Amino acid sequence: MRTWQVERRKRTRHLIELGGLLVKAGVVDLTGDDRAMIYGALLWMADKLQSDQGEHARSLWAMKGKQAFDDG
């Protein structure tokens, strides 16, 4: 298999896993699969991470995510 094919498959798998997190978190169901709303929420998250509150949000969200992974 060519290098570009391997890289493409790795990227595809990565994107699928990220999408799976949206489903696992319930975001898809809670938004009625409204992609504009999901994208808007992600943009809000990115803005928050770039703000003066970014470090606080990063640690809070990381802790919450780790706990959810541990719980099941």
All heavy atoms as TSV, in Angstrom:
chain	resi	resn	atom	element	x	y	z
A	1	MET	N	N	0.844	-1.177	0.000
A	1	MET	CA	C	0.000	0.000	0.000
A	1	MET	C	C	0.891	1.242	0.000
A	1	MET	O	O	1.892	1.307	0.690
A	1	MET	CB	C	-0.895	-0.022	1.242
A	1	MET	CG	C	-2.004	0.981	1.170
A	1	MET	SD	S	-3.188	0.900	2.539
A	1	MET	CE	C	-3.794	-0.756	2.407
A	2	ARG	N	N	0.509	2.205	-0.752
A	2	ARG	CA	C	1.297	3.436	-0.856
A	2	ARG	C	C	1.178	4.280	0.417
A	2	ARG	O	O	0.197	4.215	1.137
A	2	ARG	CB	C	0.824	4.255	-2.047
A	2	ARG	CG	C	1.035	3.525	-3.357
A	2	ARG	CD	C	0.401	4.318	-4.489
A	2	ARG	NE	N	0.366	3.514	-5.676
A	2	ARG	CZ	C	1.160	3.699	-6.720
A	2	ARG	NH1	N	2.041	4.666	-6.719
A	2	ARG	NH2	N	1.065	2.925	-7.773
A	3	THR	N	N	2.197	5.077	0.638
A	3	THR	CA	C	2.251	5.913	1.838
A	3	THR	C	C	1.037	6.817	1.947
A	3	THR	O	O	0.445	6.948	3.024
A	3	THR	CB	C	3.538	6.756	1.836
A	3	THR	OG1	O	4.649	5.883	1.736
A	3	THR	CG2	C	3.651	7.580	3.098
A	4	TRP	N	N	0.626	7.433	0.836
A	4	TRP	CA	C	-0.505	8.350	0.889
A	4	TRP	C	C	-1.787	7.611	1.242
A	4	TRP	O	O	-2.674	8.172	1.898
A	4	TRP	CB	C	-0.649	9.148	-0.409
A	4	TRP	CG	C	-1.015	8.336	-1.622
A	4	TRP	CD1	C	-0.159	7.775	-2.516
A	4	TRP	CD2	C	-2.339	8.000	-2.061
A	4	TRP	NE1	N	-0.870	7.105	-3.486
A	4	TRP	CE2	C	-2.218	7.232	-3.234
A	4	TRP	CE3	C	-3.624	8.283	-1.581
A	4	TRP	CZ2	C	-3.303	6.734	-3.939
A	4	TRP	CZ3	C	-4.713	7.788	-2.282
A	4	TRP	CH2	C	-4.550	7.024	-3.438
A	5	GLN	N	N	-1.914	6.345	0.841
A	5	GLN	CA	C	-3.105	5.569	1.176
A	5	GLN	C	C	-3.144	5.255	2.680
A	5	GLN	O	O	-4.203	5.330	3.305
A	5	GLN	CB	C	-3.138	4.264	0.383
A	5	GLN	CG	C	-3.418	4.460	-1.092
A	5	GLN	CD	C	-3.269	3.163	-1.869
A	5	GLN	OE1	O	-2.285	2.449	-1.704
A	5	GLN	NE2	N	-4.241	2.880	-2.719
A	6	VAL	N	N	-1.997	4.922	3.232
A	6	VAL	CA	C	-1.910	4.646	4.659
A	6	VAL	C	C	-2.270	5.898	5.450
A	6	VAL	O	O	-3.060	5.841	6.406
A	6	VAL	CB	C	-0.499	4.139	5.039
A	6	VAL	CG1	C	-0.333	4.056	6.546
A	6	VAL	CG2	C	-0.207	2.800	4.383
A	7	GLU	N	N	-1.712	7.036	5.043
A	7	GLU	CA	C	-1.998	8.298	5.733
A	7	GLU	C	C	-3.467	8.680	5.605
A	7	GLU	O	O	-4.074	9.176	6.550
A	7	GLU	CB	C	-1.097	9.413	5.198
A	7	GLU	CG	C	0.362	9.245	5.559
A	7	GLU	CD	C	0.592	9.131	7.057
A	7	GLU	OE1	O	0.007	9.936	7.819
A	7	GLU	OE2	O	1.351	8.232	7.467
A	8	ARG	N	N	-4.045	8.441	4.443
A	8	ARG	CA	C	-5.450	8.766	4.230
A	8	ARG	C	C	-6.334	7.911	5.130
A	8	ARG	O	O	-7.294	8.402	5.733
A	8	ARG	CB	C	-5.816	8.544	2.766
A	8	ARG	CG	C	-7.236	8.912	2.445
A	8	ARG	CD	C	-7.495	8.813	0.970
A	8	ARG	NE	N	-8.906	9.005	0.716
A	8	ARG	CZ	C	-9.565	8.472	-0.286
A	8	ARG	NH1	N	-8.917	7.729	-1.169
A	8	ARG	NH2	N	-10.837	8.681	-0.450
A	9	ARG	N	N	-6.005	6.629	5.253
A	9	ARG	CA	C	-6.783	5.742	6.121
A	9	ARG	C	C	-6.644	6.138	7.592
A	9	ARG	O	O	-7.618	6.077	8.345
A	9	ARG	CB	C	-6.358	4.293	5.926
A	9	ARG	CG	C	-6.894	3.724	4.636
A	9	ARG	CD	C	-6.626	2.262	4.512
A	9	ARG	NE	N	-7.186	1.791	3.249
A	9	ARG	CZ	C	-7.149	0.557	2.857
A	9	ARG	NH1	N	-6.566	-0.367	3.593
A	9	ARG	NH2	N	-7.679	0.203	1.706
A	10	LYS	N	N	-5.447	6.539	7.999
A	10	LYS	CA	C	-5.244	6.987	9.372
A	10	LYS	C	C	-6.080	8.235	9.654
A	10	LYS	O	O	-6.704	8.352	10.708
A	10	LYS	CB	C	-3.763	7.260	9.645
A	10	LYS	CG	C	-2.982	5.988	9.864
A	10	LYS	CD	C	-1.489	6.096	10.013
A	10	LYS	CE	C	-0.865	7.294	10.565
A	10	LYS	NZ	N	0.611	7.193	10.659
A	11	ARG	N	N	-6.075	9.164	8.689
A	11	ARG	CA	C	-6.853	10.395	8.852
A	11	ARG	C	C	-8.349	10.076	8.911
A	11	ARG	O	O	-9.072	10.624	9.759
A	11	ARG	CB	C	-6.565	11.358	7.704
A	11	ARG	CG	C	-7.336	12.655	7.803
A	11	ARG	CD	C	-7.011	13.607	6.641
A	11	ARG	NE	N	-7.705	14.859	6.798
A	11	ARG	CZ	C	-8.946	15.093	6.376
A	11	ARG	NH1	N	-9.632	14.148	5.763
A	11	ARG	NH2	N	-9.506	16.276	6.546
A	12	THR	N	N	-8.807	9.188	8.042
A	12	THR	CA	C	-10.219	8.807	8.026
A	12	THR	C	C	-10.621	8.175	9.351
A	12	THR	O	O	-11.666	8.519	9.915
A	12	THR	CB	C	-10.498	7.839	6.862
A	12	THR	OG1	O	-10.201	8.508	5.630
A	12	THR	CG2	C	-11.947	7.389	6.847
A	13	ARG	N	N	-9.799	7.286	9.854
A	13	ARG	CA	C	-10.091	6.647	11.146
A	13	ARG	C	C	-10.166	7.687	12.261
A	13	ARG	O	O	-11.056	7.652	13.102
A	13	ARG	CB	C	-9.035	5.598	11.469
A	13	ARG	CG	C	-9.267	4.910	12.793
A	13	ARG	CD	C	-8.195	3.867	13.081
A	13	ARG	NE	N	-8.350	3.304	14.386
A	13	ARG	CZ	C	-9.078	2.244	14.686
A	13	ARG	NH1	N	-9.737	1.621	13.716
A	13	ARG	NH2	N	-9.165	1.799	15.911
A	14	HIS	N	N	-9.233	8.623	12.243
A	14	HIS	CA	C	-9.204	9.686	13.248
A	14	HIS	C	C	-10.495	10.511	13.206
A	14	HIS	O	O	-11.106	10.785	14.248
A	14	HIS	CB	C	-7.971	10.572	13.014
A	14	HIS	CG	C	-7.812	11.671	13.989
A	14	HIS	ND1	N	-7.418	11.478	15.287
A	14	HIS	CD2	C	-8.010	13.009	13.857
A	14	HIS	CE1	C	-7.376	12.635	15.913
A	14	HIS	NE2	N	-7.728	13.581	15.073
A	15	LEU	N	N	-10.924	10.878	12.008
A	15	LEU	CA	C	-12.150	11.672	11.867
A	15	LEU	C	C	-13.376	10.889	12.319
A	15	LEU	O	O	-14.276	11.449	12.958
A	15	LEU	CB	C	-12.311	12.139	10.420
A	15	LEU	CG	C	-11.266	13.142	9.932
A	15	LEU	CD1	C	-11.432	13.402	8.441
A	15	LEU	CD2	C	-11.324	14.428	10.719
A	16	ILE	N	N	-13.418	9.601	12.016
A	16	ILE	CA	C	-14.537	8.758	12.453
A	16	ILE	C	C	-14.570	8.678	13.975
A	16	ILE	O	O	-15.638	8.768	14.595
A	16	ILE	CB	C	-14.444	7.358	11.813
A	16	ILE	CG1	C	-14.740	7.449	10.310
A	16	ILE	CG2	C	-15.385	6.367	12.505
A	16	ILE	CD1	C	-14.405	6.197	9.531
A	17	GLU	N	N	-13.408	8.528	14.590
A	17	GLU	CA	C	-13.354	8.475	16.050
A	17	GLU	C	C	-13.831	9.783	16.676
A	17	GLU	O	O	-14.548	9.775	17.683
A	17	GLU	CB	C	-11.936	8.153	16.521
A	17	GLU	CG	C	-11.528	6.722	16.235
A	17	GLU	CD	C	-10.056	6.451	16.501
A	17	GLU	OE1	O	-9.282	7.411	16.727
A	17	GLU	OE2	O	-9.684	5.268	16.481
A	18	LEU	N	N	-13.451	10.912	16.090
A	18	LEU	CA	C	-13.907	12.207	16.607
A	18	LEU	C	C	-15.421	12.339	16.472
A	18	LEU	O	O	-16.090	12.821	17.396
A	18	LEU	CB	C	-13.201	13.354	15.881
A	18	LEU	CG	C	-11.715	13.516	16.178
A	18	LEU	CD1	C	-11.109	14.586	15.279
A	18	LEU	CD2	C	-11.475	13.842	17.645
A	19	GLY	N	N	-15.965	11.907	15.347
A	19	GLY	CA	C	-17.421	11.917	15.170
A	19	GLY	C	C	-18.101	11.024	16.188
A	19	GLY	O	O	-19.181	11.348	16.700
A	20	GLY	N	N	-17.477	9.896	16.495
A	20	GLY	CA	C	-18.016	8.988	17.500
A	20	GLY	C	C	-18.117	9.632	18.868
A	20	GLY	O	O	-19.036	9.338	19.648
A	21	LEU	N	N	-17.192	10.533	19.170
A	21	LEU	CA	C	-17.259	11.246	20.449
A	21	LEU	C	C	-18.502	12.136	20.518
A	21	LEU	O	O	-19.128	12.262	21.573
A	21	LEU	CB	C	-16.001	12.090	20.663
A	21	LEU	CG	C	-14.725	11.310	20.937
A	21	LEU	CD1	C	-13.532	12.265	20.995
A	21	LEU	CD2	C	-14.834	10.509	22.217
A	22	LEU	N	N	-18.860	12.738	19.400
A	22	LEU	CA	C	-20.073	13.565	19.377
A	22	LEU	C	C	-21.305	12.712	19.648
A	22	LEU	O	O	-22.212	13.127	20.374
A	22	LEU	CB	C	-20.219	14.281	18.035
A	22	LEU	CG	C	-19.197	15.377	17.740
A	22	LEU	CD1	C	-19.344	15.867	16.317
A	22	LEU	CD2	C	-19.334	16.513	18.720
A	23	VAL	N	N	-21.334	11.520	19.078
A	23	VAL	CA	C	-22.455	10.606	19.312
A	23	VAL	C	C	-22.448	10.133	20.760
A	23	VAL	O	O	-23.472	10.152	21.438
A	23	VAL	CB	C	-22.396	9.402	18.340
A	23	VAL	CG1	C	-23.444	8.361	18.684
A	23	VAL	CG2	C	-22.559	9.865	16.895
A	24	LYS	N	N	-21.268	9.709	21.246
A	24	LYS	CA	C	-21.145	9.184	22.614
A	24	LYS	C	C	-21.564	10.226	23.656
A	24	LYS	O	O	-22.183	9.893	24.662
A	24	LYS	CB	C	-19.708	8.736	22.861
A	24	LYS	CG	C	-19.500	8.039	24.173
A	24	LYS	CD	C	-18.098	7.463	24.266
A	24	LYS	CE	C	-17.932	6.746	25.584
A	24	LYS	NZ	N	-17.157	5.535	25.478
A	25	ALA	N	N	-21.247	11.475	23.408
A	25	ALA	CA	C	-21.606	12.550	24.338
A	25	ALA	C	C	-23.090	12.913	24.259
A	25	ALA	O	O	-23.586	13.671	25.086
A	25	ALA	CB	C	-20.755	13.788	24.062
A	26	GLY	N	N	-23.790	12.399	23.262
A	26	GLY	CA	C	-25.208	12.699	23.111
A	26	GLY	C	C	-25.491	13.957	22.324
A	26	GLY	O	O	-26.650	14.362	22.195
A	27	VAL	N	N	-24.447	14.575	21.791
A	27	VAL	CA	C	-24.609	15.850	21.082
A	27	VAL	C	C	-25.484	15.692	19.841
A	27	VAL	O	O	-26.335	16.544	19.562
A	27	VAL	CB	C	-23.231	16.443	20.709
A	27	VAL	CG1	C	-23.371	17.657	19.817
A	27	VAL	CG2	C	-22.446	16.772	21.967
A	28	VAL	N	N	-25.295	14.607	19.121
A	28	VAL	CA	C	-26.059	14.399	17.883
A	28	VAL	C	C	-27.552	14.309	18.195
A	28	VAL	O	O	-28.371	14.977	17.553
A	28	VAL	CB	C	-25.554	13.146	17.137
A	28	VAL	CG1	C	-26.412	12.855	15.922
A	28	VAL	CG2	C	-24.097	13.329	16.721
A	29	ASP	N	N	-27.907	13.517	19.195
A	29	ASP	CA	C	-29.323	13.389	19.559
A	29	ASP	C	C	-29.883	14.683	20.153
A	29	ASP	O	O	-31.001	15.078	19.823
A	29	ASP	CB	C	-29.510	12.250	20.564
A	29	ASP	CG	C	-29.330	10.877	19.936
A	29	ASP	OD1	O	-29.474	10.748	18.695
A	29	ASP	OD2	O	-29.031	9.926	20.686
A	30	LEU	N	N	-29.104	15.320	21.009
A	30	LEU	CA	C	-29.591	16.535	21.663
A	30	LEU	C	C	-29.821	17.688	20.689
A	30	LEU	O	O	-30.652	18.566	20.953
A	30	LEU	CB	C	-28.609	16.974	22.755
A	30	LEU	CG	C	-28.551	16.057	23.983
A	30	LEU	CD1	C	-27.352	16.423	24.859
A	30	LEU	CD2	C	-29.842	16.149	24.772
A	31	THR	N	N	-29.085	17.696	19.592
A	31	THR	CA	C	-29.244	18.767	18.603
A	31	THR	C	C	-30.136	18.353	17.441
A	31	THR	O	O	-30.349	19.140	16.526
A	31	THR	CB	C	-27.875	19.181	18.022
A	31	THR	OG1	O	-27.293	18.057	17.366
A	31	THR	CG2	C	-26.960	19.717	19.104
A	32	GLY	N	N	-30.633	17.122	17.488
A	32	GLY	CA	C	-31.437	16.638	16.364
A	32	GLY	C	C	-30.604	16.527	15.101
A	32	GLY	O	O	-31.111	16.705	14.003
A	33	ASP	N	N	-29.319	16.234	15.268
A	33	ASP	CA	C	-28.372	16.099	14.152
A	33	ASP	C	C	-28.283	17.384	13.324
A	33	ASP	O	O	-28.086	17.368	12.120
A	33	ASP	CB	C	-28.740	14.907	13.261
A	33	ASP	CG	C	-27.587	14.446	12.380
A	33	ASP	OD1	O	-26.447	14.923	12.558
A	33	ASP	OD2	O	-27.818	13.616	11.482
A	34	ASP	N	N	-28.474	18.525	14.002
A	34	ASP	CA	C	-28.384	19.831	13.348
A	34	ASP	C	C	-26.901	20.200	13.242
A	34	ASP	O	O	-26.285	20.645	14.211
A	34	ASP	CB	C	-29.152	20.869	14.172
A	34	ASP	CG	C	-29.174	22.241	13.532
A	34	ASP	OD1	O	-28.232	22.582	12.774
A	34	ASP	OD2	O	-30.119	22.993	13.813
A	35	ARG	N	N	-26.351	20.011	12.071
A	35	ARG	CA	C	-24.914	20.208	11.889
A	35	ARG	C	C	-24.479	21.653	12.042
A	35	ARG	O	O	-23.376	21.927	12.504
A	35	ARG	CB	C	-24.481	19.617	10.552
A	35	ARG	CG	C	-24.626	18.107	10.613
A	35	ARG	CD	C	-24.574	17.435	9.303
A	35	ARG	NE	N	-24.997	16.049	9.515
A	35	ARG	CZ	C	-24.524	15.047	8.841
A	35	ARG	NH1	N	-23.618	15.240	7.917
A	35	ARG	NH2	N	-24.972	13.827	9.079
A	36	ALA	N	N	-25.339	22.581	11.701
A	36	ALA	CA	C	-25.007	23.993	11.901
A	36	ALA	C	C	-24.896	24.295	13.387
A	36	ALA	O	O	-23.982	25.014	13.820
A	36	ALA	CB	C	-26.052	24.893	11.245
A	37	MET	N	N	-25.805	23.724	14.183
A	37	MET	CA	C	-25.758	23.941	15.620
A	37	MET	C	C	-24.509	23.289	16.225
A	37	MET	O	O	-23.829	23.894	17.065
A	37	MET	CB	C	-27.005	23.371	16.305
A	37	MET	CG	C	-27.071	23.693	17.789
A	37	MET	SD	S	-28.437	22.892	18.690
A	37	MET	CE	C	-29.841	23.246	17.689
A	38	ILE	N	N	-24.196	22.078	15.789
A	38	ILE	CA	C	-23.011	21.382	16.294
A	38	ILE	C	C	-21.753	22.164	15.931
A	38	ILE	O	O	-20.877	22.379	16.771
A	38	ILE	CB	C	-22.945	19.941	15.756
A	38	ILE	CG1	C	-24.101	19.103	16.324
A	38	ILE	CG2	C	-21.606	19.290	16.088
A	38	ILE	CD1	C	-24.291	17.751	15.656
A	39	TYR	N	N	-21.677	22.619	14.702
A	39	TYR	CA	C	-20.519	23.397	14.256
A	39	TYR	C	C	-20.415	24.698	15.048
A	39	TYR	O	O	-19.329	25.092	15.485
A	39	TYR	CB	C	-20.625	23.663	12.760
A	39	TYR	CG	C	-19.417	24.335	12.154
A	39	TYR	CD1	C	-18.126	23.913	12.448
A	39	TYR	CD2	C	-19.565	25.395	11.266
A	39	TYR	CE1	C	-17.024	24.531	11.881
A	39	TYR	CE2	C	-18.473	26.014	10.686
A	39	TYR	CZ	C	-17.205	25.580	10.999
A	39	TYR	OH	O	-16.116	26.191	10.433
A	40	GLY	N	N	-21.545	25.351	15.270
A	40	GLY	CA	C	-21.551	26.584	16.065
A	40	GLY	C	C	-21.044	26.345	17.483
A	40	GLY	O	O	-20.277	27.144	18.027
A	41	ALA	N	N	-21.462	25.224	18.078
A	41	ALA	CA	C	-20.999	24.890	19.427
A	41	ALA	C	C	-19.495	24.631	19.433
A	41	ALA	O	O	-18.788	25.045	20.360
A	41	ALA	CB	C	-21.753	23.674	19.955
A	42	LEU	N	N	-19.001	23.974	18.409
A	42	LEU	CA	C	-17.561	23.717	18.318
A	42	LEU	C	C	-16.786	25.022	18.125
A	42	LEU	O	O	-15.699	25.191	18.697
A	42	LEU	CB	C	-17.260	22.731	17.191
A	42	LEU	CG	C	-17.776	21.305	17.423
A	42	LEU	CD1	C	-17.630	20.475	16.144
A	42	LEU	CD2	C	-17.064	20.638	18.578
A	43	LEU	N	N	-17.335	25.932	17.345
A	43	LEU	CA	C	-16.694	27.242	17.172
A	43	LEU	C	C	-16.676	28.008	18.489
A	43	LEU	O	O	-15.683	28.659	18.832
A	43	LEU	CB	C	-17.416	28.058	16.095
A	43	LEU	CG	C	-17.256	27.540	14.665
A	43	LEU	CD1	C	-18.175	28.308	13.721
A	43	LEU	CD2	C	-15.813	27.635	14.215
A	44	TRP	N	N	-17.776	27.920	19.253
A	44	TRP	CA	C	-17.832	28.553	20.571
A	44	TRP	C	C	-16.759	27.962	21.481
A	44	TRP	O	O	-16.079	28.686	22.202
A	44	TRP	CB	C	-19.227	28.364	21.173
A	44	TRP	CG	C	-19.320	28.847	22.586
A	44	TRP	CD1	C	-19.494	30.134	23.006
A	44	TRP	CD2	C	-19.194	28.054	23.766
A	44	TRP	NE1	N	-19.506	30.169	24.391
A	44	TRP	CE2	C	-19.322	28.897	24.883
A	44	TRP	CE3	C	-18.995	26.692	23.989
A	44	TRP	CZ2	C	-19.250	28.450	26.179
A	44	TRP	CZ3	C	-18.925	26.238	25.293
A	44	TRP	CH2	C	-19.054	27.112	26.368
A	45	MET	N	N	-16.602	26.639	21.428
A	45	MET	CA	C	-15.579	25.971	22.226
A	45	MET	C	C	-14.181	26.469	21.849
A	45	MET	O	O	-13.359	26.745	22.733
A	45	MET	CB	C	-15.639	24.462	21.953
A	45	MET	CG	C	-15.773	23.603	23.153
A	45	MET	SD	S	-16.008	21.898	22.647
A	45	MET	CE	C	-14.347	21.345	22.687
A	46	ALA	N	N	-13.925	26.578	20.559
A	46	ALA	CA	C	-12.618	27.056	20.098
A	46	ALA	C	C	-12.367	28.482	20.580
A	46	ALA	O	O	-11.265	28.810	21.032
A	46	ALA	CB	C	-12.534	26.974	18.574
A	47	ASP	N	N	-13.391	29.344	20.500
A	47	ASP	CA	C	-13.255	30.718	21.002
A	47	ASP	C	C	-12.950	30.728	22.498
A	47	ASP	O	O	-12.113	31.495	22.964
A	47	ASP	CB	C	-14.536	31.517	20.750
A	47	ASP	CG	C	-14.721	31.918	19.304
A	47	ASP	OD1	O	-13.736	31.844	18.521
A	47	ASP	OD2	O	-15.856	32.295	18.941
A	48	LYS	N	N	-13.643	29.874	23.239
A	48	LYS	CA	C	-13.440	29.787	24.692
A	48	LYS	C	C	-12.005	29.370	24.997
A	48	LYS	O	O	-11.360	29.929	25.882
A	48	LYS	CB	C	-14.434	28.782	25.270
A	48	LYS	CG	C	-14.441	28.690	26.742
A	48	LYS	CD	C	-15.090	29.914	27.330
A	48	LYS	CE	C	-15.836	29.567	28.582
A	48	LYS	NZ	N	-16.397	30.756	29.198
A	49	LEU	N	N	-11.486	28.386	24.260
A	49	LEU	CA	C	-10.131	27.902	24.491
A	49	LEU	C	C	-9.076	28.953	24.160
A	49	LEU	O	O	-7.989	28.934	24.731
A	49	LEU	CB	C	-9.878	26.622	23.686
A	49	LEU	CG	C	-10.621	25.383	24.188
A	49	LEU	CD1	C	-10.492	24.250	23.190
A	49	LEU	CD2	C	-10.133	24.963	25.563
A	50	GLN	N	N	-9.407	29.877	23.252
A	50	GLN	CA	C	-8.471	30.930	22.881
A	50	GLN	C	C	-8.594	32.172	23.760
A	50	GLN	O	O	-7.802	33.092	23.647
A	50	GLN	CB	C	-8.674	31.318	21.412
A	50	GLN	CG	C	-8.295	30.201	20.457
A	50	GLN	CD	C	-8.632	30.541	19.017
A	50	GLN	OE1	O	-8.813	31.699	18.652
A	50	GLN	NE2	N	-8.727	29.523	18.190
A	51	SER	N	N	-9.570	32.174	24.645
A	51	SER	CA	C	-9.802	33.350	25.496
A	51	SER	C	C	-8.941	33.282	26.752
A	51	SER	O	O	-8.200	32.326	26.972
A	51	SER	CB	C	-11.290	33.411	25.892
A	51	SER	OG	O	-11.573	32.450	26.894
A	52	ASP	N	N	-9.099	34.306	27.598
A	52	ASP	CA	C	-8.374	34.325	28.866
A	52	ASP	C	C	-8.876	33.247	29.828
A	52	ASP	O	O	-8.243	32.974	30.837
A	52	ASP	CB	C	-8.453	35.706	29.517
A	52	ASP	CG	C	-9.873	36.147	29.810
A	52	ASP	OD1	O	-10.825	35.570	29.235
A	52	ASP	OD2	O	-10.046	37.068	30.623
A	53	GLN	N	N	-9.987	32.624	29.514
A	53	GLN	CA	C	-10.536	31.528	30.321
A	53	GLN	C	C	-10.164	30.155	29.750
A	53	GLN	O	O	-10.648	29.122	30.219
A	53	GLN	CB	C	-12.057	31.637	30.396
A	53	GLN	CG	C	-12.547	32.927	31.002
A	53	GLN	CD	C	-14.049	33.096	30.817
A	53	GLN	OE1	O	-14.722	32.226	30.294
A	53	GLN	NE2	N	-14.564	34.238	31.254
A	54	GLY	N	N	-9.310	30.154	28.748
A	54	GLY	CA	C	-8.971	28.925	28.031
A	54	GLY	C	C	-8.375	27.837	28.903
A	54	GLY	O	O	-8.759	26.668	28.787
A	55	GLU	N	N	-7.442	28.190	29.756
A	55	GLU	CA	C	-6.797	27.182	30.604
A	55	GLU	C	C	-7.786	26.569	31.585
A	55	GLU	O	O	-7.760	25.364	31.839
A	55	GLU	CB	C	-5.596	27.770	31.341
A	55	GLU	CG	C	-4.387	27.993	30.455
A	55	GLU	CD	C	-3.948	26.739	29.710
A	55	GLU	OE1	O	-3.837	25.656	30.344
A	55	GLU	OE2	O	-3.730	26.823	28.484
A	56	HIS	N	N	-8.650	27.402	32.132
A	56	HIS	CA	C	-9.674	26.899	33.059
A	56	HIS	C	C	-10.622	25.940	32.333
A	56	HIS	O	O	-10.925	24.853	32.836
A	56	HIS	CB	C	-10.445	28.051	33.684
A	56	HIS	CG	C	-11.567	27.608	34.567
A	56	HIS	ND1	N	-11.355	26.998	35.781
A	56	HIS	CD2	C	-12.912	27.658	34.396
A	56	HIS	CE1	C	-12.526	26.692	36.318
A	56	HIS	NE2	N	-13.482	27.093	35.499
A	57	ALA	N	N	-11.088	26.346	31.156
A	57	ALA	CA	C	-11.992	25.494	30.372
A	57	ALA	C	C	-11.305	24.189	29.995
A	57	ALA	O	O	-11.899	23.110	30.107
A	57	ALA	CB	C	-12.463	26.233	29.111
A	58	ARG	N	N	-10.048	24.281	29.570
A	58	ARG	CA	C	-9.297	23.095	29.167
A	58	ARG	C	C	-9.204	22.091	30.318
A	58	ARG	O	O	-9.478	20.901	30.143
A	58	ARG	CB	C	-7.905	23.501	28.683
A	58	ARG	CG	C	-7.070	22.380	28.158
A	58	ARG	CD	C	-5.760	22.883	27.574
A	58	ARG	NE	N	-5.980	23.365	26.209
A	58	ARG	CZ	C	-6.004	24.643	25.829
A	58	ARG	NH1	N	-5.797	25.604	26.696
A	58	ARG	NH2	N	-6.203	24.974	24.572
A	59	SER	N	N	-8.851	22.550	31.505
A	59	SER	CA	C	-8.707	21.632	32.634
A	59	SER	C	C	-10.066	21.083	33.084
A	59	SER	O	O	-10.183	19.899	33.398
A	59	SER	CB	C	-7.963	22.287	33.790
A	59	SER	OG	O	-8.716	23.309	34.371
A	60	LEU	N	N	-11.086	21.927	33.100
A	60	LEU	CA	C	-12.421	21.486	33.488
A	60	LEU	C	C	-12.951	20.427	32.523
A	60	LEU	O	O	-13.439	19.372	32.940
A	60	LEU	CB	C	-13.371	22.688	33.532
A	60	LEU	CG	C	-14.823	22.396	33.873
A	60	LEU	CD1	C	-14.934	21.952	35.332
A	60	LEU	CD2	C	-15.669	23.639	33.635
A	61	TRP	N	N	-12.842	20.701	31.219
A	61	TRP	CA	C	-13.356	19.771	30.216
A	61	TRP	C	C	-12.552	18.473	30.183
A	61	TRP	O	O	-13.114	17.399	29.992
A	61	TRP	CB	C	-13.378	20.428	28.843
A	61	TRP	CG	C	-14.323	21.595	28.753
A	61	TRP	CD1	C	-15.375	21.878	29.572
A	61	TRP	CD2	C	-14.298	22.638	27.788
A	61	TRP	NE1	N	-15.991	23.041	29.171
A	61	TRP	CE2	C	-15.358	23.525	28.077
A	61	TRP	CE3	C	-13.479	22.925	26.702
A	61	TRP	CZ2	C	-15.624	24.653	27.309
A	61	TRP	CZ3	C	-13.739	24.052	25.950
A	61	TRP	CH2	C	-14.807	24.907	26.246
A	62	ALA	N	N	-11.242	18.571	30.376
A	62	ALA	CA	C	-10.404	17.364	30.397
A	62	ALA	C	C	-10.786	16.484	31.588
A	62	ALA	O	O	-10.916	15.256	31.446
A	62	ALA	CB	C	-8.928	17.730	30.454
A	63	MET	N	N	-10.990	17.093	32.743
A	63	MET	CA	C	-11.367	16.335	33.934
A	63	MET	C	C	-12.725	15.652	33.731
A	63	MET	O	O	-12.893	14.475	34.034
A	63	MET	CB	C	-11.422	17.265	35.148
A	63	MET	CG	C	-11.771	16.580	36.444
A	63	MET	SD	S	-11.713	17.695	37.883
A	63	MET	CE	C	-12.743	19.048	37.354
A	64	LYS	N	N	-13.658	16.388	33.187
A	64	LYS	CA	C	-14.998	15.848	32.940
A	64	LYS	C	C	-14.945	14.703	31.926
A	64	LYS	O	O	-15.598	13.669	32.105
A	64	LYS	CB	C	-15.902	16.974	32.444
A	64	LYS	CG	C	-17.360	16.657	32.448
A	64	LYS	CD	C	-18.131	17.955	32.143
A	64	LYS	CE	C	-19.602	17.774	32.184
A	64	LYS	NZ	N	-20.186	17.699	33.506
A	65	GLY	N	N	-14.155	14.850	30.877
A	65	GLY	CA	C	-14.026	13.810	29.868
A	65	GLY	C	C	-13.347	12.558	30.405
A	65	GLY	O	O	-13.791	11.438	30.131
A	66	LYS	N	N	-12.283	12.738	31.178
A	66	LYS	CA	C	-11.604	11.590	31.778
A	66	LYS	C	C	-12.531	10.833	32.699
A	66	LYS	O	O	-12.562	9.594	32.699
A	66	LYS	CB	C	-10.348	12.047	32.527
A	66	LYS	CG	C	-9.228	12.439	31.614
A	66	LYS	CD	C	-8.044	12.987	32.395
A	66	LYS	CE	C	-7.026	13.584	31.415
A	66	LYS	NZ	N	-5.960	14.299	32.105
A	67	GLN	N	N	-13.325	11.558	33.480
A	67	GLN	CA	C	-14.268	10.910	34.385
A	67	GLN	C	C	-15.317	10.126	33.597
A	67	GLN	O	O	-15.658	8.998	33.954
A	67	GLN	CB	C	-14.951	11.947	35.273
A	67	GLN	CG	C	-15.881	11.339	36.297
A	67	GLN	CD	C	-16.503	12.391	37.203
A	67	GLN	OE1	O	-16.387	13.586	36.968
A	67	GLN	NE2	N	-17.151	11.946	38.250
A	68	ALA	N	N	-15.810	10.699	32.512
A	68	ALA	CA	C	-16.812	10.005	31.692
A	68	ALA	C	C	-16.223	8.753	31.052
A	68	ALA	O	O	-16.892	7.705	31.004
A	68	ALA	CB	C	-17.354	10.953	30.613
A	69	PHE	N	N	-14.968	8.807	30.582
A	69	PHE	CA	C	-14.329	7.619	30.027
A	69	PHE	C	C	-14.173	6.547	31.106
A	69	PHE	O	O	-14.401	5.366	30.852
A	69	PHE	CB	C	-12.956	7.954	29.445
A	69	PHE	CG	C	-12.994	8.440	28.024
A	69	PHE	CD1	C	-12.285	9.583	27.665
A	69	PHE	CD2	C	-13.680	7.768	27.032
A	69	PHE	CE1	C	-12.289	10.047	26.350
A	69	PHE	CE2	C	-13.692	8.217	25.724
A	69	PHE	CZ	C	-13.001	9.354	25.386
A	70	ASP	N	N	-13.792	6.965	32.300
A	70	ASP	CA	C	-13.603	6.007	33.406
A	70	ASP	C	C	-14.932	5.363	33.823
A	70	ASP	O	O	-14.962	4.190	34.173
A	70	ASP	CB	C	-12.968	6.687	34.609
A	70	ASP	CG	C	-11.510	7.053	34.372
A	70	ASP	OD1	O	-10.905	6.520	33.417
A	70	ASP	OD2	O	-10.976	7.883	35.142
A	71	ASP	N	N	-16.005	6.153	33.778
A	71	ASP	CA	C	-17.318	5.649	34.190
A	71	ASP	C	C	-17.927	4.681	33.176
A	71	ASP	O	O	-18.840	3.950	33.507
A	71	ASP	CB	C	-18.288	6.798	34.455
A	71	ASP	CG	C	-17.910	7.594	35.688
A	71	ASP	OD1	O	-17.084	7.119	36.491
A	71	ASP	OD2	O	-18.445	8.718	35.848
A	72	GLY	N	N	-17.439	4.759	31.961
A	72	GLY	CA	C	-17.969	3.752	31.077
A	72	GLY	C	C	-18.229	4.095	29.707
A	72	GLY	O	O	-18.708	3.472	28.893
